[in-house]
Amino acid sequence: MAELIPAFLPDWLVYNPSDPPGYPNGRRLTDDTADLIVALLTRGRVTSDKVGPHTDLLGEFPYLGAPHQSP
């Protein structure tokens, strides 16, 4: 177990702008991080918060469209 810790919790951050986004080079705007956190916290028993990722991305900053509205 101890040998796995550096792979998942390194003490440095690498960013290479020539690499595509995604692990380990940051996250993509379409990554549904809330689902990942829910699954991690529940040990996979709950895998979704039933809210999809943004699909209305913009081509320029701030890149994200309007926030999700409450049902």
C-alpha positions as CSV (number, residue, x, y, z in Angstrom):
1,M,0.0,0.0,0.0
2,A,2.8,2.5,0.9
3,E,4.3,2.1,-2.6
4,L,1.0,3.3,-4.1
5,I,0.8,6.5,-2.2
6,P,3.3,8.5,-4.3
7,A,1.4,7.5,-7.5
8,F,-1.8,9.0,-6.2
9,L,-0.6,11.7,-3.8
10,P,2.7,13.0,-5.2
11,D,4.2,16.1,-3.7
12,W,4.5,18.0,-7.0
13,L,2.4,19.2,-9.9
14,V,3.3,18.6,-13.5
15,Y,1.6,20.5,-16.3
16,N,2.6,20.2,-19.9
17,P,0.7,22.5,-22.2
18,S,1.5,20.3,-25.2
19,D,-0.2,17.3,-23.6
20,P,-4.0,16.9,-23.9
21,P,-6.1,17.7,-20.8
22,G,-7.0,14.8,-18.5
23,Y,-5.2,12.8,-15.8
24,P,-2.4,13.3,-15.0
25,N,-2.3,16.6,-16.8
26,G,-5.2,18.3,-15.1
27,R,-8.9,17.7,-15.7
28,R,-11.1,18.3,-18.7
29,L,-14.0,20.7,-18.3
30,T,-16.4,17.8,-19.2
31,D,-15.1,15.6,-16.4
32,D,-17.9,15.0,-13.9
33,T,-15.9,15.4,-10.8
34,A,-18.9,15.4,-8.5
35,D,-19.7,11.8,-9.6
36,L,-16.1,10.8,-9.0
37,I,-16.1,12.2,-5.5
38,V,-19.5,10.6,-4.6
39,A,-18.2,7.2,-5.8
40,L,-15.0,7.6,-3.9
41,L,-16.8,8.6,-0.6
42,T,-19.3,5.8,-0.9
43,R,-16.8,3.1,-2.1
44,G,-18.7,2.8,-5.3
45,R,-22.1,2.2,-3.9
46,V,-23.4,5.5,-5.3
47,T,-21.9,6.4,-8.7
48,S,-23.8,9.4,-9.8
49,D,-25.3,12.6,-8.5
50,K,-27.8,12.5,-11.4
51,V,-26.5,15.8,-12.7
52,G,-24.6,15.6,-16.0
53,P,-21.5,17.6,-16.8
54,H,-21.8,20.9,-18.7
55,T,-22.5,20.5,-22.4
56,D,-22.6,24.3,-23.2
57,L,-18.9,25.0,-23.2
58,L,-17.8,28.3,-24.8
59,G,-14.8,28.7,-27.2
60,E,-13.3,31.5,-25.1
61,F,-12.8,32.3,-21.4
62,P,-14.6,31.6,-19.1
63,Y,-15.3,28.5,-21.1
64,L,-18.3,27.4,-19.0
65,G,-21.8,28.3,-19.8
66,A,-24.5,29.2,-17.3
67,P,-24.7,27.2,-14.1
68,H,-27.1,24.3,-13.8
69,Q,-30.5,25.5,-12.5
70,S,-32.4,23.9,-9.6
71,P,-35.2,21.6,-10.7
